[in-house]
Amino acid sequence: MFPLPPAAETILMSFAVGFSEPTFQRVLPLVVGAIVTPSRRTVSAIVWTMRTVLRGHFTDFHRVFSRASWSVWPLGLLLVRAILKWIPDGAPIVVALDDTTSQHRGKRVYGKGCHRDAVRSAQRHVVFKWGHKWIVLAITVKCPWASRPWALPVLAALYRPSDLDKKEGRRHRTALDLARKMMAALLHWFPERKFVFLGDGGYASHELVRFCSRHAPRATLVSRFRGDANLYAAPPKRERKRGRPRAKGRKLPSPEKVVARSRLRKSTVTWFGGGTRRVGWVNGTGHWYKGGAGLVPIRWVYVRDLDGTHRDEYFFTTDLELKPPEIISLYTRRWPIETTFQEVRAHLGFETTRQWAKASVLRMGPCLLGLFSVVSLIFAEHARRRKPR
């Protein structure tokens, strides 16, 4: 096998336990080739880049994704363990949650669908494209060499269209179901750590709020909120034993009504991009109600940008002990995952793959997203040993 730089060898060899020895002998040059290949990240292009050091027929490397026996879940666990070495013990693990769409056309491509393209869409103009929709969890890490936090992907799941699930005889899983499954995996793998999950408005669901409330204080959700949300007080203590008990208390004023009659309090918070910003805020508490699901206590915050032109926002959290400036600073740490998606496309060819078979599709996407984290860890290890230029 070809020699590896010291910083890369330690990290790459740690993933050997996720493969059989013959498979790992083919995986390692594919990983290096995916990093250094300047063109499309197809297996053929990677094999051509690494042709002088490869041993065996080129079809052996195609079978790594289509036929070899291995799973991306153990690799995700190993990747999380490697990233947690850079986060102090006892500190909460901030996890950004989002989805991204990779364009992939073709009649035989597994799992493709027509999805909204968040990159090309605006508030009044929605763009759809055919391809794969990936639900991604990324751990946010403050790197010593960067001015902003970095979001390192660790888990990814493919959203499959409902007609495909029906055809394969499987219960349809929504994007929220997939997100909850990966969140539960993190909580199961690391029972001694606390996680703070950051999601945009698409993940501000009663389902995820209930999930984090059930696992409090180990799981906290911070996300966008609605100004006209219906909030209620806790149900009063039951005095009569006859009849059905009340599911909720009196209706509370909506957040926008509270804001209209309140004075803004001012604070300096961490803002998008790693800087700081002066904001005005109003906060309140209440119970979010959904029929058949009950009440969930939340704290909401209204935010007005006093130094810039950012539109007014509403945020909420399931942790009532968090202070409003902390909630605002936490939510703005979600933005690096958008930068990660952009850089994965620009530097790792996330939208240039050509896999169409089921096993290849389900493996290639998460591997390229995880490769971004691997490259970041290699540079972090290199920077720890010597000062980078």
N, C-alpha and C positions, 0 to 999 in steps of 0.2 A: 504494500500500500504506500502511496505517496506521502511525504512528510507534511505535517501541518504546523502552522505557527503555534508557539506555546499557549497563547491566550485562547486560540480556537480549539486546540486539542483537548483541553480540560473540559470544555463545555460540550463539544460534539461527541466525545467518547462517553459522556454521561447518559446519552440516549441509547447506548448499545443494548441495554436491558430490555428495551421495547421491541427488539427484533431478534430473530434467529441469527446465528453467526453468518451464514451465507447471504441472507437478505441484507444485513448491515454492511457487508462488504460492497454491496451495490448501492445502498442508500448513501453512504458517505461521499462517494464521488458525485452523486446526484445533488447532494446538498451544496457541495463546493461549486459545482457547475452552475447551479441555480443562482449563486451569488455573483459569479464572475461573467456569466453569459450576458452579452450586451443586447441581444435580440429577444425574440419571443421566448417565453419560458415553457416551451414544449419539450417533451422528453427527447425528441430527435435533435433539437437545437442544443440541449444540454450535453447529450452524448457526443455531438460533433465538437463542441468546445473542449470536452475532456477526452477526446479520442486517443491522445498520445499516452495516457496513463491507465486507460480502461483495459480490463481483461475479460474476455467472454464475448458472446454474440450480443448485438445491440438489442435483440428482442428480450434478453434477460432483464434489461433495465426497464422496458415497458411493463413487464409482468410484475415489477415491484408494486405498481399502483393497481393493476387490474386483477392479479391473481394471488399475490403473496399473502400470507396469513399474518396480519398485524392490525392494530387498532390505534386510532388517534387519541383515544381517551387516556391511556397510560402515558402517552407522550405529553399530553396537556398537564398531567400531574407532575411529571418531571420538570416541565418548563416552569410551572408555578413555583416549585421548590427552588429552582435556580434564581428566580426573580426575588423571592422572599428573602434571600441572603442580603439583598440591598435595602431591605426595609427593617428598621429596628424592631426588636421584640416588644410586644405590647402596643405598638402603634397600630391604629386601624388601617386596614388594607382598602384603599379606594379603588373601586372597580367601575370603569365606564362601560355602559351597555348601549349598543346601537346596532343598526343593520346597514348593510351596504349591498348594492346590486352590481354584479359583474356581467357585462354583455356577453352572451354566448348563443349564437344562432345555430340552427341545424335541426333537421327532422328527427334525428335519432339521439339527440342530446338528452341525457337523463335529468329529470327534475327541473327542466327549464319552465319558465312562465313569463307572463307579461307583468312587470312590476314598475312601480313609480321610481324614477331616477331622481334621488334627492339632490345629486350634484347639479343636474341641469334644470331642475324645477325651481319655481319661485312661488310666492304666496298666491299669485293670480295666474300662474302659468305652470301647468303640470305636464311633465314629459314622462312617457312610459317607454320601456325598452324590454326586449326579450333577453332572458338570461337567468342567472341564479341569484337568489336573495339569501344572504348569509347573515345570521344573527351572531354577533361577536361580543365576547367579554374580554376586556383589556384592563390590565392592572396599571394604574397611574403611578409612575415613579419619578421622583425629583433627581435628575442626573446631575452630578457635580460639574460636568463640562457644559451644561446647557442652561439657558436663562429661563426656560419654561419646563413644566413637567412633560414627560413622555408617556404615551399610552402603549403598552406592550401587549398585543393580543395573546391570549392563552387558550381560549376555547372558542369554537365556531361550530354552528349547526346550520344545515341547509333547510330552508323553508320549502316544503314540497306542496304543490297545488293540491286542492281537495280532490280533484278528479283522479290524480295519480294515487293518492292514498286509498281512494275507493277502489281503484283498479287492483291495487296490491293487497286489498283486504286489511288495511291498517286504519286505526282511528286517526282522524285528521288532527294534527297539532298546529295550533296557531303560533305566531311569532312569540306571543306571551308565554305559551306553554313551553316552547323551546328555551326561552330565557329563564323561566323558573327552573327548568331541569338543570341547566348549567349552574345557576345560582345555588341550587341544592347540592350539586356535586362539590362546589367549593366549600360549603359549610360542612359537608360530610368528610372531606379530605383533611380539613384543618379545624377540628372542633375547639381548639384553644384560641383561635384568632377571631377578631371582630372585622366584619366587612361593611363597607359603605358603598352601596350601589347607586350609580348616577345614570339616569335615563332621561331622554327627551320626552316631549309630550306624548309620543306613541306608546310609551311604557308607563304612563301615569294611569294605571288601571287599578281598580278595586281589588282585583285578583292578586297582583304583586304586592299591594299594600297589606292585604291580609297575610300573605306569605311572610313578609318581613316582620309583621306584628307578632306572628306565631313564634318566630325565632328571635325575638328581642331578648336581650340587648345585643346579640351577636350579629344581627342583620339590620341595617338601616337603609331606607330608600329615600333618595332626594330626586325630585323631578319637577317638571312644570305643572302648573295648576290653572284652573279657570277662575276668572273673576266673578262669574255668575254661578259658582258651584253651590249646591244645596247642602248646607251643613246643619247638624242638629245637636242638641244637648243630650247628655246621657239620660237614659230612661229613669224616671223617678222610682224611688223605692216602693215596692209593691206592698200595699196596705191590705187589700182584700184578696182572699184566696180563691174567690170565684171569678171565672172568666179568664180569657187569655191575657198574659202579661204584655205590657207595652214593649214594642221593639225599639222605640226611639223616644226621645224627649221632645221638647218644644223646638220649633224651627228657629235657627239663628239667622241673623242678617248675612247676606252674601258678602264675600270679601270686598267687592267693589263698593258696596254700600258702606261698609266700615271705613274704607279708604276715603270716601267722599266727605266724611264727617270727622276725620282724624288729621292730626298734624304729623308731617314727616319728621322722623328722627334721622340724623345723619351719621354716617360712619364711613371709614376708608376700608375697602375690602380688596381681596385678590380678584383680579378681573381676567377676562379671556386673554390668552396669550402670555400669561405669567406676570403682567404688570399689576398696578393698583389703580383704583378708581374711587372717587367720592360718590356715594349714592345716598338717596333718601329712602326710607323704608317704613312700612307699617306691618304689624304682624298680629296674628290671632290664632286661636285654637278652636277646634270643633270636632265633631264626629262625622265621618263620611259614611253615608248609608247607601246600601244597595239591597233591593228586595230579595229575600231568601238568603242573603249573605251576612246581614247584620251590620253593626256599627264598627268603625275602626277610627281610633283617635289620631288626629294629625295636627301639625302646626303649619300654618301658611304664612307666606311673606310676600308683600308687594314691594317691588324694587323700581326706583326711578333713577336713571343715570343723570347725575348732576354735572358731569364734566364732558360728556360726549353726546352722541346722537342715537345711542342704543334705545330701542323701543322699550316701553314699560313692560315689566314681566311679573308674573305670579309664580312662586315656587312653593313646594310643600315638602315635609319630611315626616317620617313615622316616629322619629325620636323627639319627643316633646322637650327633652332637656337641652337640645341644641339651641344656641342663641341665633337670632336673625342674621347677624354678620357672618357667623359660621356657616349657616345654610347657603347664603349667597356665594361665599368663597368656595364651598364644596361644589356647588353646581357648575361654577365656571371652570372647574378642573375636568369637566367632561369634554371640553373642546379639543384637547389633544388627540382624541380618537378620530376626529375628522381629519386632522393633519396626517395621522397614521394611514388612513385609507388613501389619501392623496399620494403619499410617498410609496405605499405598497404598489400602487398602479404605476407610478413613474419609474421606480427603481427595481422592482421585482416582477414586473409584467403580470400583475394579477388578472388582467383582462385579456391576456394573450394566450392562455392555455387552450388546448384543443381536445381535451378528453371528452368522451361522450358516454362511455360505459358507466354503469352504476357505481362500482367500486372505485374507479378512477376519479369520478366527479366528487364523491364523498370524501376523498382523501386529499386531492390536489389543492383544493381551496384552503382548507385549514392548514395544510403544510406551508403554503406560501405566506399566509398570515402569521403563522408561528415563526417562519424564517426571519421575518422582520424583528421579532423579539430576540431570536438567536444572534443575529448580527449586532443588535444593540448590546447584548450581554458580552459578546466577544470584544467589542470596542471598550465596554466598561472594564473588563478584565485587563485589556491592554493599557487603558488609562490608569488603572490602579498600579500597574507595574512600572510604568514610565509616563512622564508627562507628554501628552500628544501635542503635535505641532498644530 
